[in-house]
């Protein structure tokens, strides 16, 4: 199936934007934050709507932010009877604790979690780069994340629940989302750094800033007055076009269509009147006489208002009369009694019934010619009434269309009146708008050249100072704090088969691909070339190292006891677990999955190590396929498995892995 679309749940900043913040006030605030940070105080940035909450408890369940898992290790287990009814099949979600990310997220098979590196998304968007930080590697790499939301000014990561391509067709299923990562309080966002640098530039160029404010005020007033005048002229021109061309053309088209509709109504009315006077009486008189329904015929031909119901009831469905069937005379029957045969005549009841049937038969035969005449006359009358109903339908349709056209004509007239009122109102405001434009132009034009030069000079000074100022605040930036997140904060944690251990189904791979360049280190909108992605990745990988949490610790052939008798050779793989996920012994039939694509994994019959209550190494070897095998017994709460290896050393390796995984089970499984 097609992977599920990205679900973006990113809290937007509720703080002021770059254009609305006061640079001088922001600069003072940044200086206070820097001083507090140097003194070791923990301040919280309140402008980011909870996106930078302090992560005081590393085990708290912050699914909407960025912690990987919670501290709740409770796990729901099925009873012995339920598992037996499923013939040993366990649901996929049963191997996860309640605090695991994928317990209640994604489909039932999407039980593997993976997160990308934690990236900083600047407030100033840049050309988006293709983001395939998490890929599924087999014949060709498949991207699993998609593009993140841009301009959020937040630390974000891609979080995915996937099925590890554990499917009979090796189909990869994913549920992906981009979510913010909590950062420690006191860091500076891109918006705060930008406004701090702009505030410093304003203090260094106070005279230039005053000229800039004056010039931008004059320019804004001129552009506003010019835009208002231009909008009024364009609106008046559009209203003139509407009143004198568009609406009259629409009105003419509607009137022509209404005239055609009224002509069709008149034609239908004349045809119905002619049929009432001539066709219906001529072809329905005989039928009315035969059915004694002359009154209903007069109701149709003499009434000024004809109802469809009256016509349909008068000329109902014509039924062809059936030829009566002559009853069969009862016959005598031969009865054998005591070896002798005798003839038994019909009974009196049979003869009486025969006589009654014969009387009815003769009566129906006598009425048949009249019923036949009624049928013929009904068909002839029905033809003209059907034609009358067709004409009546045309009349009703034309009448409804005529009413609709009248309403549309009224709407066109109302639009014309409203457009004329709007035009007169705008025409009255034109002199005032012209005066405003003239005053603004007189104030702007004499200083236009000098003001444009002052604005350009101020922009150059601000861009130059910001390009040097922003990189100096790298140590206090939220971007640096974001890149210093580690796997303990939910960055670059991967569950699933690593690409270097992949079988024919493929494996997961994590790459460093920043979706946006760093604005703090190289303010690209200030004329500085964007930073090289390789430099960004070197900063990220310095602290963020991928952690593959479910590698394959061991794999090889084992002989598994059948449910009733005998041993079956299966290819097993021991998948490592952790405190929120049970280790698992997966196995395949039909061959080694690294060599044969036809090897089929028993998806629902993998052995969940948390279900194992006891492991026993058998001292006595078992002869299988003519060779001695070293076996061990794993007792689950619903079944006991006997698994055999080729050598004692290999058997010991399997049991050591199982016992080690059992020792790290959560408390709920030990009861």
HUURQUI-V330480 format. One line per field, one symbol per residue. ss: DSSP state (2 for helix, 1 for strand, 0 for the rest). psi: psi as a letter, one per 20 degrees, with the letter a starting at -180 (. if undefined). A space follows every 50 residues. Layout:
ss: ???
psi: ???
This chain:
ss: 00000000000000000000002222222222222222000000022200 00000000000000000000000000000222222000000222210000 00000000000111100011100000000000011110000110000000 00011111111100000000000111111100000001022222222222 22220222222222222222222222222222222222222222222222 22222222222222222222222222222222222222220002222222 22000002222222000000000000000000111110011111000222 22222222222222222222222222222222222222222222222222 22222222222222222222222222222222222222222222200222 22222222222222222222220222122222200022200011000122 20100111110000000000000222000000222222222220001100 01111111111000001111111110010010011111100000000001 10222011222111111000011100111111111100011111100222 222222222222200022220
psi: rpqqqpoomopqpjrqahhiqohgghghgghhggghhhijqoqpoijklj ilqpmhoijqnmhidjqgraiojqppqqrghghhhjlippqgiijqrhiq gjgjprrhinjpqqqaqpqporhoqropqpolhoqopdhqppqigrqrpq khlrpqqpppprjkknqhjkpppqoqqpqqpqqqqirprhghgghghggg hhhhmgghhghgggghgggggghggghgggggghggghhghghiggghgg ggghhghhggghghggghggghghhhhfgghhiigghhghjlkhghghhg hiqhopqhhgghhgmappppqqpqppqppqqqqppppliqqqporqrhgg hghggghhghghghhhighghggggghggghhghhghghghhggggghgg hggghgghhhgghghggghhggghghhhiggghhggggghhhhgghjggh ghggggggggggggghhhgghhjhhjqhgghghjqahhjjplppproqhi jqbiiarqqpqonphqrphghnnhjjjpqqqphhgghhhgihhoppooil rohqqapqppqrhgrrqppqoqpopqaahjpqrpoqqqrjrpiihphipp pngijqoohhiphqpppphpqpopkjqpqprqpooriiqppopprhrhgh ghgghggghghhijqrhhii.
